[in-house]
Amino acid sequence: MTPVMIDLFIRSFFQTLIMTGASGIISLVAGLPLGLVMIATDRGGIAENLWLNRLLGMLINGFRAVPFIILLVALIPVTRLIVGTSLGTAASIVPLSIAATPYFARIAEVSLREVDKGLIEAVRAMGGSRWTIIREVLIPEALPGIVAGFTVTLVTLIGASAMAGAIGAGGLGDLAIRYGYQRFETGIMIAVVAVLIVLVCGVQWLGDRLVQRLDHRAR
């Protein structure tokens, strides 16, 4: 690779990190509360509200059912409204976050649902408030599963950020399309794939190590 191409490759790599990191944080901040609401409002939950639960479930399932490439295009007006443009790294964070939030919310919901109901009932019997149950029981007990789910979400976002390159979002996906595919530079394509594999493996390894530590502390 030429020095110019190496600089472009490095810039694209950091753009992918920014897209994945920013949308991952947004999905965590928005998705975890959404998962908590789904658990709390479910039948027998600490704040049972089946109407709200079903409405949120329909919205979450609706967004999850739309293929990401279609969601990218459909959200262009929303992206322009929020960011001012539909191209570039900053613009890609909007659809990535909207796609990842319901995905992570469902994963968090599954982890929270596995918490022993006996613990919840014990805290309720001692007069614990809803917030106490969430803070002292649900989140601590489900934390290893939540972290594992967030790791899976980040891995999914890495692949989605590469797909976002199809509409000029920048990052490694855009580099692979513009140079590896359109200009038939096989070396660029192979390098992008190799870096994405290493990045995914690194994120998964870090997530697995953190889950192991949390499991060890819980015991």
Rosetta blueprint (number, residue, H / E / L):
1 M L
2 T L
3 P H
4 V H
5 M H
6 I H
7 D H
8 L H
9 F H
10 I H
11 R H
12 S H
13 F H
14 F H
15 Q H
16 T H
17 L H
18 I H
19 M H
20 T H
21 G H
22 A H
23 S H
24 G H
25 I H
26 I H
27 S H
28 L H
29 V H
30 A H
31 G H
32 L H
33 P H
34 L H
35 G H
36 L H
37 V H
38 M H
39 I H
40 A H
41 T L
42 D L
43 R L
44 G L
45 G L
46 I L
47 A L
48 E L
49 N L
50 L H
51 W H
52 L H
53 N H
54 R H
55 L H
56 L H
57 G H
58 M H
59 L H
60 I H
61 N H
62 G H
63 F H
64 R H
65 A H
66 V L
67 P L
68 F H
69 I H
70 I H
71 L H
72 L H
73 V H
74 A H
75 L L
76 I H
77 P H
78 V H
79 T H
80 R H
81 L H
82 I H
83 V H
84 G L
85 T L
86 S L
87 L L
88 G L
89 T H
90 A H
91 A H
92 S H
93 I H
94 V H
95 P H
96 L H
97 S H
98 I H
99 A H
100 A H
101 T H
102 P H
103 Y H
104 F H
105 A H
106 R H
107 I H
108 A H
109 E H
110 V H
111 S H
112 L H
113 R H
114 E L
115 V L
116 D L
117 K H
118 G H
119 L H
120 I H
121 E H
122 A H
123 V H
124 R H
125 A H
126 M L
127 G L
128 G L
129 S L
130 R H
131 W H
132 T H
133 I H
134 I H
135 R H
136 E H
137 V H
138 L H
139 I H
140 P H
141 E H
142 A H
143 L H
144 P H
145 G H
146 I H
147 V H
148 A H
149 G H
150 F H
151 T H
152 V H
153 T H
154 L H
155 V H
156 T H
157 L H
158 I H
159 G H
160 A H
161 S H
162 A H
163 M H
164 A H
165 G H
166 A H
167 I H
168 G L
169 A L
170 G L
171 G H
172 L H
173 G H
174 D H
175 L H
176 A H
177 I H
178 R H
179 Y H
180 G H
181 Y H
182 Q L
183 R L
184 F L
185 E L
186 T H
187 G H
188 I H
189 M H
190 I H
191 A H
192 V H
193 V H
194 A H
195 V H
196 L H
197 I H
198 V H
199 L H
200 V H
201 C H
202 G H
203 V H
204 Q H
205 W H
206 L H
207 G H
208 D H
209 R H
210 L H
211 V H
212 Q H
213 R H
214 L H
215 D H
216 H H
217 R H
218 A H
219 R L
